[in-house]
């Protein structure tokens, strides 16, 4: 069964990454961003979806550029939410 926006398995895996980051507070910016988005009026599911976009963009960059996780880029993208990580490339 497909959900809007892709594979339900991929979505579950991304959400598991987010939950692990929030629970483990590693990196702490994921939890901080989640709490900021909730405070700004996002529903829990929307906040996780937005953070999931950042996780997905980082995974894409890792695979495309064959480079290690870039924490600085990841945190910078979290801080820009709800702006999407790829929107900066369109300017």
Secondary structure, DSSP 8 states (H G I E B T S, - for coil): -EETTEEHHHHHHHHHHHHHHHHHTSSHHHHHHHHHHHHTT--HHHHHHHHHHHHHHHHHHHHHHT----HHHHHHHHHHTTS-GGGGGG-
